[in-house]
Amino acid sequence: MTFDLGLHVARLLEDEPFFAALSRHIEKYPSNQLPTAGVRVNPDSGRFELAYNPKFLEQMTEQEVKILLFHEFYHLIFEHVTERLPAEGMTREWNEATDAAINGEIFPEKPTEDIQNLFDMAVLPERMGLPRGKNAEFYFKAIKAKKEQDGDSDDNDSSDKDDSNNQQNGQGSGSPDDNQGNGEGFDSHDGWSEDGAIPQEVKELAKQRLKESLSEAAQEATKEGWGSVSQSMRKEIIERLTTKVDWKKVLRYFIKTSQKADKKSSVKRINRRYPYIHAGRKTARTSKIAISIDQSGSVSDRMLAAFYSELNKLADLAEFTVVPFDTQVADEFVYVWKRGESRKFERVRYGGTCFNAPTKWVNEREFDGHIILTDMYAPKPVPSRCQRMWMTDSHHARNPYFTTNEKVISVDS
């Protein structure tokens, strides 16, 4: 029977509320293209993925599978997948440094028998004469210095990069024995962000999703316990939740993915296939975006002012339709905010909050994307016919009234 990671995750993480919550946001699939396992950002969807070789994992003990999962999750938490590449790019030294930073956290100094095989494969700081408890940048600098001193630097080792590219393109051997017993790592770093392989707006989207996933996982861990996550790691995770995401790039990506082709006949454009017989076709890609602004009594004037401040920046990117609402849409105050315009905030309603009202209003019209600016303080609405995203302040992003798989962007008020 082929190893199915999904059947094992629930049992393996039943005593790990933090990792269990984080795991739910990561798509997992088997792949014989990798010799072991690895995480990456999908360049099209901006979602995190964990690929694993079933033959490799089925040889492992349950505790080793658990440690492997922790290792991959920490690559995401530490943003090794989306950011933090050194100026030299993806090198063997950086691979070793990121693994050393993680493995020093999850492996005991003296392994038990049920993790001995994975322990033997692991890149560990002490094997390089370095202390535990440091970050990847520290290990990267130390590893480079040692290799340069020994005359054995791999900065320009083309064979490592060629092997990596072959595996990423499905040309690797896929043998689970490739990394065993050599102390040189047990996972793949293929597909990490390098040289524009992942568009910046997709990385920003992935970072925002990671922040939301970490926030949810941290909230669950606060209630249920952190499991094996150390006190120092808890502190670093909480600090990462306070980092800012470039919301403007996220919005640009949202608008881009909401675009539809608008094809029109044009007598001025020559038809390439039937010149001078049929009119040419002119294609313009446009996005019709609705911005619903929550003006209920629970939304303060300060928050409204912050929302309008962000919309003035968004107006540099696109034209959009403003839809004020509380329990109902204020139809008489709906207007089109032209690109490049600057406006001051205004309050036109003071009632309760119902997200069904703006959602149904937008569903009844031809919109490609819908952004709701709100404090998130109302029940979850009906599904949206177009792509929908939420914008709120940092406090309500951490404490929403309802949970959603849709994008939630936090802005400072």
C-alpha positions in Angstrom: 0.0 0.0 0.0 1.4 3.4 -1.0 2.2 5.7 2.0 -0.5 8.4 2.4 0.8 11.3 4.5 -2.8 12.5 5.1 -3.6 9.4 7.1 -0.7 10.0 9.5 -0.8 13.7 10.1 -3.8 13.8 12.4 -2.4 11.1 14.7 1.2 12.5 14.6 0.1 16.0 15.5 -2.6 15.2 18.1 -0.4 16.6 20.9 0.9 19.5 18.8 -2.0 22.1 18.5 0.2 24.7 16.9 1.6 22.5 14.2 -1.7 20.8 13.7 -3.4 24.1 13.0 -0.6 25.2 10.7 -0.7 21.9 8.8 -4.3 22.5 7.7 -3.1 25.4 5.6 -0.5 23.4 3.6 -1.5 21.4 0.6 0.3 18.0 0.6 0.8 15.6 -2.3 3.0 12.6 -3.2 5.7 13.0 -5.8 8.3 10.6 -7.1 10.2 13.6 -8.6 11.7 14.4 -5.2 14.1 11.9 -3.5 12.8 13.0 0.0 10.4 15.8 0.7 10.2 19.6 0.4 8.0 22.7 0.7 7.5 25.5 -1.8 5.1 28.3 -2.8 3.0 27.5 -5.8 3.9 30.3 -8.3 0.3 30.4 -9.7 -1.9 30.2 -6.6 0.5 31.6 -3.9 -0.3 28.7 -1.7 2.2 26.6 0.3 2.7 23.0 -0.8 4.5 20.0 0.8 5.6 17.4 -1.7 6.9 14.0 -0.4 8.3 10.8 -1.8 6.1 8.0 -0.5 8.9 5.4 -0.7 11.1 7.7 1.4 8.5 8.3 4.2 7.3 4.7 4.4 10.8 3.6 5.5 10.7 6.1 8.5 9.4 5.6 12.0 6.4 7.7 13.1 8.6 9.9 15.2 10.9 10.5 12.2 7.9 11.5 10.0 6.8 13.9 12.8 10.3 15.5 12.9 10.3 15.7 9.1 7.0 17.6 9.2 8.4 20.0 11.9 11.4 20.6 9.7 9.3 21.6 6.7 6.9 23.7 8.8 9.9 25.6 10.3 11.1 26.4 6.7 7.8 28.2 6.2 7.8 29.9 9.6 11.4 31.2 9.1 10.4 32.4 5.6 13.2 30.4 4.0 10.8 29.7 1.2 9.7 33.2 0.4 12.5 35.5 1.6 15.9 35.7 3.3 18.0 34.4 0.4 21.5 35.9 0.6 23.0 38.0 -2.2 24.7 34.9 -3.6 21.3 33.3 -4.2 20.5 29.6 -3.6 23.8 27.9 -2.7 24.9 24.8 -0.9 26.0 26.9 2.0 22.6 28.5 2.3 20.9 25.1 2.2 23.1 23.8 5.0 22.6 27.0 7.0 18.8 26.9 6.9 18.8 23.2 7.8 21.2 23.7 10.7 19.1 26.5 12.2 16.0 24.2 12.2 17.6 20.9 13.1 19.3 22.5 16.1 15.8 23.3 17.4 14.0 20.0 16.7 16.6 17.3 17.3 17.9 16.3 20.7 21.6 16.2 21.2 21.5 12.5 22.0 18.9 10.8 19.7 16.6 8.0 20.7 16.6 4.8 18.7 13.4 5.6 16.8 14.9 8.7 15.2 18.5 7.5 14.8 18.4 7.1 11.0 17.0 10.6 10.4 19.4 12.0 12.9 22.3 10.5 11.0 21.1 12.3 7.8 20.5 15.7 9.5 22.6 18.8 9.0 23.5 19.7 12.6 25.4 22.7 13.9 27.7 20.6 16.2 28.8 18.5 13.1 30.3 21.7 11.7 31.8 22.8 15.0 29.1 25.4 15.6 26.7 26.1 18.5 23.0 25.5 18.4 20.4 28.2 18.8 21.5 30.5 16.0 19.7 31.7 12.9 20.4 30.8 9.2 22.4 33.9 8.5 24.8 33.1 11.4 25.4 29.6 10.1 25.7 30.8 6.5 28.4 33.2 7.4 30.3 30.7 9.5 30.0 27.9 6.9 31.3 30.2 4.2 34.2 31.4 6.4 35.2 27.8 7.2 35.0 26.6 3.6 37.0 29.6 2.3 39.6 28.8 5.0 39.7 25.2 3.9 39.7 26.2 0.2 36.4 24.3 -0.3 33.8 27.0 -1.0 30.7 25.8 -2.9 29.4 29.2 -3.8 29.9 28.5 -7.5 29.4 24.8 -7.5 27.4 24.3 -10.7 26.9 20.6 -10.1 24.7 21.3 -7.1 22.6 23.7 -9.0 22.4 21.3 -12.0 21.2 18.5 -9.8 18.7 20.8 -8.1 17.3 21.9 -11.5 17.1 18.3 -12.8 15.1 17.3 -9.8 12.8 20.3 -10.1 12.2 19.5 -13.7 11.4 15.9 -13.0 14.7 14.6 -14.2 16.0 13.5 -10.8 16.3 9.8 -9.9 13.6 10.0 -7.3 15.5 7.5 -5.2 14.9 7.8 -1.5 18.4 6.5 -0.8 20.1 9.5 -2.4 20.3 11.5 0.8 20.5 8.7 3.4 23.3 8.3 5.9 25.5 11.2 4.7 24.6 13.9 7.2 23.9 16.3 4.3 20.2 16.8 4.7 17.0 14.9 4.2 14.8 17.3 2.3 14.7 19.2 -1.0 14.9 23.0 -1.3 13.8 23.0 -4.9 11.2 25.7 -5.8 12.3 28.2 -3.3 12.2 31.9 -4.3 15.2 32.7 -6.4 15.9 35.0 -9.3 12.3 36.0 -9.9 11.1 32.5 -10.2 8.1 33.5 -8.1 6.6 36.9 -8.9 6.9 39.4 -6.0 3.2 39.9 -5.8 2.7 36.1 -5.3 5.4 36.1 -2.6 3.6 38.9 -0.8 0.3 37.0 -1.1 2.0 33.9 0.3 3.5 35.9 3.2 0.1 37.3 4.0 -1.4 33.8 4.0 1.4 32.6 6.2 0.9 35.4 8.6 -2.8 34.5 8.8 -2.1 30.8 9.2 0.5 31.5 12.0 -2.0 33.8 13.7 -4.7 31.1 13.7 -2.2 28.5 14.9 -0.9 30.7 17.7 -4.4 31.4 18.9 -5.1 27.7 19.0 -1.9 27.0 20.8 -2.6 29.6 23.4 -5.8 27.8 24.2 -4.7 24.2 23.8 -0.9 24.3 24.4 2.2 24.8 22.3 3.3 21.2 22.4 7.0 20.8 21.6 7.5 24.4 20.5 10.2 25.9 22.8 9.7 29.2 24.6 12.3 31.0 22.4 10.4 29.8 19.3 7.1 30.9 20.6 8.6 34.4 21.1 10.0 34.5 17.6 6.6 33.3 16.1 4.7 36.0 17.9 7.3 38.6 16.7 6.8 37.4 13.2 3.1 38.1 13.5 3.8 41.8 14.0 5.8 42.1 10.8 4.2 44.1 8.0 3.2 42.8 4.6 3.3 45.0 1.5 -0.5 45.2 1.1 -0.2 47.3 -2.0 1.6 44.4 -3.8 -1.1 42.0 -2.6 -3.8 44.3 -3.9 -2.0 44.6 -7.2 -2.0 40.8 -7.4 -5.7 40.7 -6.5 -6.5 43.1 -9.3 -4.4 41.2 -11.7 -6.1 37.9 -11.0 -9.5 39.6 -11.2 -8.9 40.8 -14.8 -11.0 39.6 -17.7 -10.3 39.9 -21.4 -12.5 42.5 -23.2 -12.4 41.6 -26.9 -13.7 44.1 -29.5 -13.7 44.2 -33.3 -11.4 46.9 -34.8 -11.4 47.9 -38.4 -8.1 49.7 -37.8 -6.4 46.5 -36.7 -5.5 44.0 -39.5 -6.7 40.5 -38.9 -3.5 38.3 -39.0 -5.3 35.2 -40.1 -7.6 36.8 -42.7 -6.1 40.1 -43.7 -8.5 42.6 -45.3 -11.3 40.0 -45.1 -12.3 40.2 -41.4 -11.8 42.9 -38.9 -9.1 42.6 -36.4 -9.6 41.9 -32.7 -8.4 44.3 -30.0 -8.0 42.8 -26.6 -7.9 44.9 -23.4 -7.6 43.4 -20.0 -9.7 45.2 -17.4 -10.8 44.6 -13.9 -14.1 45.8 -12.4 -13.5 46.0 -8.7 -16.1 46.8 -6.0 -14.9 48.2 -2.7 -17.6 47.8 0.1 -16.9 50.0 3.1 -18.4 49.0 6.4 -20.0 52.1 8.0 -21.7 50.5 11.0 -21.5 51.9 14.4 -18.8 49.5 15.5 -16.4 51.0 12.9 -14.8 54.1 14.4 -14.1 57.3 12.5 -10.4 56.6 13.0 -10.7 53.2 11.3 -12.8 54.8 8.4 -10.1 57.4 8.0 -7.5 54.7 7.8 -9.5 52.8 5.2 -9.8 55.9 3.0 -6.1 56.5 3.4 -5.5 53.1 1.9 -8.0 53.6 -0.9 -6.2 56.8 -1.9 -3.2 54.6 -2.5 -5.2 52.0 -4.2 -6.6 54.6 -6.6 -3.0 54.8 -8.0 -3.5 51.3 -9.3 -7.1 51.1 -10.6 -10.6 52.6 -10.8 -13.1 51.0 -8.5 -16.7 51.3 -7.3 -17.3 52.3 -3.7 -20.2 50.6 -1.9 -21.0 52.0 1.6 -23.1 49.7 3.8 -24.2 48.8 7.3 -27.1 46.3 7.4 -28.0 47.5 3.8 -26.2 49.1 0.9 -26.5 52.9 0.8 -27.4 52.9 -2.9 -27.7 56.7 -3.1 -24.0 57.0 -2.0 -22.5 54.4 -4.3 -20.0 56.0 -6.7 -17.0 55.3 -9.0 -13.6 56.3 -7.6 -11.6 57.3 -10.7 -8.0 56.3 -11.0 -5.7 59.0 -9.6 -8.4 60.7 -7.6 -7.9 61.6 -3.9 -10.9 61.7 -1.5 -11.5 62.3 2.2 -13.4 59.8 4.3 -17.1 60.3 4.8 -19.7 58.5 7.0 -23.2 57.9 5.6 -24.5 55.1 7.9 -24.4 54.2 11.6 -26.4 51.0 11.9 -25.4 47.4 12.5 -23.5 45.1 10.2 -24.6 42.6 7.6 -22.0 41.3 5.1 -24.8 39.7 3.0 -26.0 43.1 1.9 -22.8 44.2 0.0 -22.2 40.6 -1.2 -25.6 40.2 -2.7 -25.4 43.7 -4.2 -22.1 42.8 -5.9 -23.3 39.4 -6.9 -26.2 41.0 -8.8 -23.8 43.0 -10.9 -20.9 42.3 -13.2 -17.9 42.7 -11.0 -14.6 40.8 -11.2 -13.4 41.4 -7.7 -14.8 42.5 -4.3 -12.9 44.0 -1.4 -14.7 44.5 1.9 -13.2 47.1 4.4 -14.6 46.2 7.8 -13.9 45.4 11.5 -15.0 41.8 10.7 -17.6 42.0 13.4 -20.6 40.2 11.9 -21.6 36.6 10.8 -20.0 35.1 7.8 -21.8 36.1 4.6 -23.1 34.1 1.6 -20.6 33.1 -1.0 -19.3 35.6 -3.5 -19.7 35.1 -7.2 -16.4 36.9 -7.9 -13.1 36.8 -6.0 -13.5 38.4 -2.6 -11.0 39.8 -0.2 -11.2 41.4 3.3 -9.4 44.4 4.7 -9.3 45.2 8.4 -7.0 46.5 11.1 -4.4 44.3 12.8 -6.5 43.8 15.9 -9.5 42.5 14.1 -7.4 40.5 11.7 -6.2 38.5 14.7 -9.6 38.3 16.3 -12.2 38.0 13.6 -15.8 37.2 14.3 -15.7 34.4 11.7 -13.1 32.3 10.0 -12.6 32.3 6.2 -10.2 30.9 3.6 -10.5 34.1 1.6 -7.6 36.6 1.8 -7.6 38.9 4.9 -5.3 42.0 4.7 -4.5 44.0 7.8 -3.7 47.7 7.7 -2.8 50.0 10.6 -5.3 52.4 11.8 
